[in-house]
């Protein structure tokens, strides 16, 4: 069957396009990536809530200021520079990047190392042993 899109009828072209899309969309790697994006977005919201709703208000109790960290600002040459929200976003970024580092480098790295250690090379075959002996004999000075 010739699947050249130029030779197909419009309905066959649509089904051919649909088949191509199915092959692309339901590959394992693409689905894994989509799940990672969704989980990453949810994890980002969780960290954002941790920073905005717990850490920064507790920091606001310890540090002086009215209205919480969002209203923190300083004045420089009659210009008000609000830095509270930036500080909140900075803490959010640091916590999120640390969590990603721990997960990617430490946890996945440990799992990968364990897999590499578990893989033991197979013993050499009889042919390989004979070739090794021949090589060693050839290396000896006469």
C-alpha positions as CSV (number, residue, x, y, z in Angstrom):
1,X,0.0,0.0,0.0
2,X,1.4,3.3,-1.0
3,X,1.2,5.9,1.8
4,X,2.4,8.9,-0.2
5,X,0.2,11.7,1.1
6,X,0.0,13.3,-2.4
7,X,-1.6,10.1,-3.8
8,X,-4.1,9.5,-1.0
9,X,-7.7,10.7,-0.8
10,X,-8.4,13.5,1.7
11,X,-9.9,11.1,4.3
12,X,-7.0,8.7,3.9
13,X,-4.6,11.6,4.3
14,X,-6.3,12.6,7.5
15,X,-6.1,9.1,8.9
16,X,-2.5,8.8,7.8
17,X,-1.8,12.1,9.7
18,X,-3.7,10.7,12.7
19,X,-1.7,7.5,12.6
20,X,1.6,9.5,12.5
21,X,0.5,11.6,15.4
22,X,-0.4,8.5,17.5
23,X,3.0,7.0,16.8
24,X,4.6,10.3,17.9
25,X,2.4,11.1,20.9
26,X,2.4,7.7,22.5
27,X,6.1,7.0,22.5
28,X,7.3,6.1,25.9
29,X,9.8,9.0,26.2
30,X,7.2,11.6,25.3
31,X,4.7,10.4,27.9
32,X,7.5,10.2,30.5
33,X,8.5,13.8,29.7
34,X,4.8,15.0,29.9
35,X,4.5,13.3,33.3
36,X,7.7,15.0,34.4
37,X,6.5,18.4,33.3
38,X,3.2,18.0,35.2
39,X,4.8,16.7,38.3
40,X,7.5,19.5,38.1
41,X,4.8,22.2,37.8
42,X,2.9,20.7,40.8
43,X,6.2,20.5,42.8
44,X,7.0,24.1,41.9
45,X,3.6,25.2,43.2
46,X,4.2,23.3,46.4
47,X,7.6,25.0,47.0
48,X,6.1,28.4,46.1
49,X,3.4,27.9,48.8
50,X,6.0,26.7,51.3
51,X,8.0,29.9,50.7
52,X,5.1,32.4,50.5
53,X,2.9,30.9,53.2
54,X,5.3,29.5,55.7
55,X,9.0,30.6,55.4
56,X,8.6,34.2,54.5
57,X,5.8,35.0,57.1
58,X,7.9,33.4,59.8
59,X,10.9,35.5,58.6
60,X,8.6,38.5,58.7
61,X,7.9,37.8,62.4
62,X,11.6,37.7,63.2
63,X,12.5,40.8,61.1
64,X,10.8,44.1,61.7
65,X,8.4,45.6,59.2
66,X,4.7,46.2,58.5
67,X,2.6,44.2,56.1
68,X,4.9,41.2,55.7
69,X,7.8,40.7,53.4
70,X,6.0,42.0,50.3
71,X,6.2,45.5,51.7
72,X,9.9,45.4,52.6
73,X,11.6,48.3,50.9
74,X,14.4,50.8,51.3
75,X,14.8,54.3,50.1
76,X,17.8,55.5,48.1
77,X,18.0,59.1,46.9
78,X,14.2,59.6,47.4
79,X,13.5,56.4,45.4
80,X,11.8,53.5,47.1
81,X,13.3,50.1,46.2
82,X,10.9,47.3,47.1
83,X,13.0,44.1,47.7
84,X,10.6,41.9,49.7
85,X,9.0,40.1,46.8
86,X,12.3,39.6,45.1
87,X,13.6,38.1,48.4
88,X,10.6,35.7,48.4
89,X,11.2,34.7,44.8
90,X,15.0,34.2,45.6
91,X,14.2,31.9,48.5
92,X,11.6,30.1,46.3
93,X,14.3,29.5,43.6
94,X,16.9,28.4,46.1
95,X,14.6,25.8,47.7
96,X,13.4,24.5,44.4
97,X,16.9,24.3,42.9
98,X,18.2,22.5,46.0
99,X,15.4,20.0,45.8
100,X,16.0,19.3,42.1
101,X,19.8,19.0,42.9
102,X,19.1,16.5,45.7
103,X,16.7,14.5,43.5
104,X,18.7,14.5,40.3
105,X,22.3,14.3,41.5
106,X,22.1,12.5,44.8
107,X,19.1,10.1,44.5
108,X,19.2,9.3,40.8
109,X,23.0,9.3,40.8
110,X,22.9,6.8,43.6
111,X,20.5,4.6,41.8
112,X,22.5,4.7,38.6
113,X,25.7,3.8,40.5
114,X,24.0,0.9,42.1
115,X,22.9,-0.3,38.6
116,X,26.4,0.0,37.3
117,X,27.8,-1.9,40.2
118,X,25.2,-4.6,39.8
119,X,26.3,-5.2,36.2
120,X,29.2,-7.7,36.3
121,X,30.9,-8.4,33.1
122,X,30.5,-12.0,31.9
123,X,33.5,-14.3,32.2
124,X,35.7,-14.5,29.1
125,X,34.9,-17.2,26.6
126,X,37.4,-19.9,25.7
127,X,38.3,-18.1,22.5
128,X,39.0,-14.8,24.4
129,X,41.1,-16.7,26.9
130,X,43.2,-18.3,24.1
131,X,43.6,-14.9,22.4
132,X,44.7,-13.4,25.6
133,X,47.3,-16.1,26.1
134,X,48.6,-15.6,22.5
135,X,48.8,-11.9,23.0
136,X,50.8,-12.3,26.2
137,X,53.2,-14.8,24.5
138,X,53.7,-12.4,21.7
139,X,54.5,-9.6,24.1
140,X,57.3,-11.6,25.8
141,X,60.8,-10.8,24.5
142,X,62.4,-13.7,22.6
